[in-house]
Structures are given as C-alpha cells and as structure tokens.
Amino acid sequence: MNLPVQPPVEPMLAKPAGAIPDGDGWLYEPKWDGFRALVFRDGPELLVQSRDLKPLDRYFPELREPLLAALPERAVVDGEIVIAGEHGLDFDALLLRIHPAASRVALLASQSPASFVAWDLLALGDRDLRGARFEERRAALAASLREIPAGRPSQVSLTPATRDRALAADWFARFEGAGLDGVVAKRLDGAYEPGRRAMVKIKHQRTADCAVAGFRWYRDAPGELVGSLLLGLFDASGTLHHVGVTSSFTRDERRSLAALLAPLREDAMAGHPWRAWADAEAEAAARGQRLPGATSRWNRGRDLSWEPLRVERVCEVAYDHLQGDRFRHATTFLRWRSDRVPADCRYDQLEVTPAYELAEVFGSRADGGVR
C-alpha cells in the first residue's frame, strides 16, 4: 500500500463521562457495540485493522466487496464492524467469527453478514487528514462514500450525528433498545489523535444484585489471589444462569477475597447448579458458548478454569447493559449484600429496555447524516 497514513495506526479512543457534555462545538454520535476497525484502501488493496493493530479481514470476508464499492479509491476510514441480529446488534455473533477455520467463518458470514459503520476519515487520496478539524473530516467522509442507502441497514453506512444535545439525549434513551452502547461526543475542531482518549463516551450505568457461584484465581497468583467472581441470576423457573464476572479489585482485596471465600469452597460441587459444566466444557467450547470453564474466544489457549462456591453470598455490581441473557461487559463490584439471599437475585430486578428498530439508526442523509 502507498497511502499518506500507513498501517498500523492506533485508533483514537474515548474517555468515560457521567453525562452528555453541553455547550457549543460538540458533535454527538450513537456508540456502536461492535469491533473497532480501521480500513485502509489503496485501489484493489484492502486491509481491515483491529483496535489492537491486528488484521480482521479473514474473519469478515463478506465486507471486502461492499467496502471496495463504497470507499474512495485511496482512503483510511475509522469505524465499527457490527452484526445486526433479530433483536438489535448481536455482539455474540461477532465473537463467533474469531475462529481458526475459514470454512466456519464463511458459513457464519453467509448466515449473519456483518456491516461496517464509518465515522471518521484519516486520509483521502494523497492527503493526511489527521491534523484537520473533525468537522472537515466528517464532511469529506460523507461526500466520498458512495451509494449509502438512507434509512435502512446497509453493509457500509455513515453513522448518524447531531449537534443537538437534546436529540443526543433522546438517542441515548431510545437506541439502547437496538443494542447500542450510549453516545459519543466529539469536538468539531478536534484533530485525530491516535492512541489518545480525545473523545467522550457516555454509557448506561445500572446496578444488580447477583448470586456469587464461583471464582477464578488471579493469573499471577493462583491459590493466593482471587481474579474474578462468577455471577449468577435466577430465571422464572429457578434455574441459575451464569451472567458474567466482576474483577474490579485491588491486590489486597484479592488476597482478602481468597480468605473470605475459603469456607464456601468446601463441598461446593455437591449439588452445585453448574456442576454439569465440567463434563460439558469441551462441547460448549466447540459450540462457542460462554461458560465458566470454556476456552476464551479471544485467546483459545487462555486458562479460564473456575472454582465452584456454595451459592450463599450476594454482591451488588454496576453494569451497563445485557447482551442476551448476560452482562455485555465485566461489571464493577460495589458491595456485599448481607441483607439479600441468592434466591432474591432474579432477572426480573433488571430494567427492561424497550425494543427499537435498528434500521432507524443505520444510514446517512444527503446532508452528511448530521441532524
């Protein structure tokens, strides 16, 4: 490739904030829940780079032709790879793509094709645009993308954007029902700063009481420090489901947890609601299910073995949203709830987000998608 911005390039990042920033000079966009991707195109050559600077092309072969059709002949574009499922964005479907077998990837690509949502332009032709104002980069991106359908899902789309904070707040509330994470705010006069947290992200924050059913040892000190707690919620039939982990502890707290949980390890597997998982681990990993003992989709050699606990303790955690029947991201531990019993930890305590039609979020308009 012979581009003014050569790969690899660290993407510009966002820092969290508790509220949508107010005042002049901001552009607001929906926060997509997918794989961050930088696309480098030089004529027929195409490279899709991940946030951690690795190639993504082999995992999303169905994007090659749409990207070549939509992008300028020579350009570097920042955006997100997403998969639109029946009930909104499907992050689990993205995770399944990280698979060593090309035949498996091809099958999944035909069943659940991915899309690319563009939002920034780092280079166009012979111009390096990283030092240009974001307002200029956004306009150039909107003008250079070809055949972007408006108002319906497309495999290559320009993300919606607005200067109206009230509309951004409305998006924050409504778009979650389509599987989006929140809102991102960007300075109109800002340059593109690789690797720096120069944007602002506002995500949903909620709390839940969860049953603690197991834990994993800390990677550097197995047998001494607790790495993460395995969390569970009961459904209406009384089945305890693994919904995620919490691992936001200091080193001293990890050591204290090991002592605190030691009594709960005694005879923990006898009658444990997840006792069958040990035998099912190999089958679950092959199917891509996320179970406490299953191999990691990101690093298949990583040890994710777990230690069962008698299900007797409850903790309160902060989370952003659910993906299917489990927490999308790792949660933040808040406190132990000695006033709760595990049976109180049910799905019905969680806030239900009304569904929202994803097609209403995708697409651009003739004015560059700024509303």
N, C-alpha and C positions, 0 to 999 in steps of 0.2 A: 504494500500500500504506500501511496505517496500523498499523504494528507498533511495540512498545516498543524493538525493535532494528531499525534501518533499514539496508538495503543501501546501499553495500558495507561489508563487515566483513572485516578481515584475520583469517584463521584462526589459532588458537593453534598453535604449532609445537613440535617436539621436538628436543632436543639428543642427539647420539650418546653412547653409553656402551659400555664394553667388556664389561660383564656385567650381568645382570638384578639390579636393586637388591634388597636384602634388608631385613627389618625390618617393623615394623607400619606401617599406614597407606597401603599401596600397593594399587592395582587394576591387574591386568595384562590386556592385550588382544592378540589377534593383530594384526600390522601388515599391513594390506591393501595390495596392489600395484595401484593404480589412479589415478584422478583425484580429488584432494581437492575436495570440493564442500560449500558451504553452501546449504541450501534454505530459502527464505523463502516462507511460505504465509499468505495473508490471504483466506480464503474461496475463491472461484474463481481468485484471482490466485496465480500461482506463478512464482518466479524461482530458477534454479539458478546459483549463482555459483562461479567457479573460485578457486583459490588466489591467482591474480594479479588478482582482482577483476573478471574478465570474465564475461559470461553464457555458460552452457553449454547452455541449453535447446535451441537449434536443432540441436545435434549429437546429442542424445539424446531425440528426440520420444516414444519409446516409454515413457519414465519418467513422463510427465505424469499419466496416469490412475492408475497404481499409487501415485504419491506423493499424489495427491488422495484416494485411497481409504484410505491408511494413516496419513497425518499428521493431527494435530488441525486444527481449523478455522483457528486462528491460531497459528503457531509458527515458530521458526527452529531448524533442526536441522543439526548438523555431521556429516559422514561422508565416504564414499568411493564413487565410481562405479567399478564393476568389470564385467568381462565374463568369464563362466565358459565356458572352452573345453573341448575334449575331454580335455585333459591338465592342467586346472587353470586358474588365472587367465591371461587372454590380454591382455597389455598392448599387443601389436602391434595387436590388433583395436580397442582404444581409440584408438590413434594414427590409424588409418584413418578414424575419424569426423571428424577435423579436416579437413573437405573443404568447398569453397565451394558445391558443387552439392547442393541439397536432395534431388534425386532419388537421388543416390548415397548420401546419409546415410539416406534412407528404406529403400533396398534393404538396406544393411548392418544397419539396425535390425531388419528382418524376419528376416535371416539369423542374426544374433548379438545378440539383445537384451541390453541392459545391466541391471544391478541396482544398487540403492543400499543400502549398509550404513551404518546410523546408529549413532553412538556418543556424541553429546553434544547437549544441549538448551540453547540460548541464550535462548529466550523462549517463553512459553506464555501464550496469551490476552493479558492486559494486563501480565503480569509480565516484567520483565527479570531473567533468572536468571544473568547473567554473574558477579555477585558471590556467588552461592550456592555452597555446597560441591559438589564434583563428585559426591559420594555422593548428595546430594539431586537434582542434575540428572539423574543416571543413573536413579534410581528414578522420577522424573517422566517421563522419556523412555520407559521400559519400560511404565509404566502408561498412557501416552497413545497409543502406537502401536496401531493396530487390525489385527486379522486377520494376525498374524505367524505363519506356519507354523513349527512346530518340527521341526528335524532334516532339512530338505530345502531346496534352493535356492528362493529367492523373489526377486521383483523389489524388494522392500523388506524388509530384515532388520535386526534388532538384533544388533550384534556380540557374540560370546561374551566373557565376562570372568571373572576369578577373583581371589581374594585369596591363593590358594595358590601360592607361588613355585615349588614342585616341579612343579605342574601347568603353570605358565607355561613352565618349562624343557622340559617334555615337548612342549608346543605348539611351542616354538622348534625342536625337532628334527624333529617329525613334520609340521607344517603346511607346511614348505618344499616338500614333495612335491606340495602342491596349488597352489604358486605364490605363497605368502605370503612377505613380506619378513623377518619376525622377530617381535619382541614390542615393544609399547609399554607403559610403566609410567606411571601417573598417581597423583598424591596424592589420596586420598579427600577431604581437606579443602581442596583447591585450588580457587581461583576460575578462571573462564575469562578468560584474558589475551590478547586479540587481538594478533597480531604478535610475541608473546614466546615463546621456547623454554622453556616451562614444563613440558613433558612429557619423558620419557626414551625413546629408541629404541635397541633392541639389534638389530643386523643381523649376518648371517653374513659372515665375512671369510675369504677364501681367497687363494691365490697361484697364478699360472700363468706359464709361460714362453711367450712369444709371438714369432713372427717379425714383424719390422718391414718392411712392404712399401710404405710411403708416408708422406706427412705433409701437413698443411695449414699455410699461413702464418698467423701471428698477425694478427688482424683489423686492428690499428692499425699494423702494420709489415710488410707483405708484402715478401718479398725480404730481410728482415733478421732477423726473429724467427720461430721455429717455434711454431705454435699447438698442434698436437696430432700425435701419431704414430698411424698406422693399423696396427692389429694383425691378425695372421692366425694361424689354426690349420689344420693339415692333417687331412683325414679319412682313413679307412682306404684309400681309393683313391688318395691322394696329391694330392687337389685342395686348394688353399689357399683357405680361406674368410675373408672379412672378418668379424671378430668384435667389433669395437669400436675405441675410441680411448683414449689416455691423454694427459692435458693438464695434469697437476699439476706445473707448472714455474714457477720464478721468472723474472723478466725476464732476469736474467743467464744463467740456464740456457737460456732460449730462444735467446739470441744464440749461446751455445756450441754448441747443437744444430745451428744453421744451418751453422756451420763444420764440425762433426763429420760431418754427413750429406752435405756437398757432393760428396765423391768418389763417393758411391753414386748420385748423380743422373745421372752420365754413362752414356749409352746404357741407361738404366733401363727404357725401354718395350720395348726389343727383347727378346722372349722373356718379358716380364712376365706372371705368371699372371692379372693383371686387365686386360690390355691391351684386351680386347674391351669393357670397360665404357664407354670414351669414346663408342663408337658406340651403345651400348645405353642411354645415360643418359636420353634423353627417354622411351623406352619404360618403363624402370624407374620413373621418377618417376610416370608415368601409372598404373602398376600399384601404386604405394605401396611398392615395395621399397626397402630401405635399402642403398644402395651409396655408395661414397666420393664420387662425383661427383653424386649425386642431390640434388634440392632438398629442403630441410628440411620436414618435416611441420608443424612449429610455425610457421615463417616461410618461406613459399614464395619470398620474394624474397632470402633469405639466400644468399650465395655459399658453397657447400661444395665448390668445386673442389679437386682434390688434386694433389700432385706424386708421381710414382712414384719408388721407390728400388729398386735391385738388392737382391734378398732375400738378404742376407748377415748381418744382425745379429739378435740375440735380446735381448729385455729381459724382466725379471720384473716382473709387475704384481700388485697386490692387487685383488680383485673380490669382490662379494657373491654373485651367482648368475647363472646363464644364463637367458635368455628364448629358448626355442627353441634356435637354434644360435649365439647370440652373447650377449655380456655385456649384462645389463639396463641397467646404469648405466655412466658413464665410470669407467675404472679409475684406480688410483693407481700411478704409476711408482715402482718400488722400486730397481732397479739394472740395469745392463747385465750380460749373462751371456756373457762371452767364452769360457766353458768349454762352451757349447752351440752347436749348429749348427741352422739353421732346420728341418731335417728332424726334429729332436727335438720340435718344437712341434706336438704332436698332441692331438686331443680326448681320447684315452684317458688323458691325465695328469690330467684333471679328475675331481673327486669326483662320483659319480653319486648323485642324491637319489632315494630310493625314492618311488614314486608314492603319493599319499594322496587319498582320496575327498573332493572339495571339499564335497559335500553334508553331510559330518560337521562342517564348520566353520561353514556358514551357520546362521542361525536363532537363535531365543531360546527361553527356557523360561518357565514360569509364574512363576518366582521372579525374573524380570527378567534372565535369562541369566547371572547370577553363579554360578559353580560353586565 
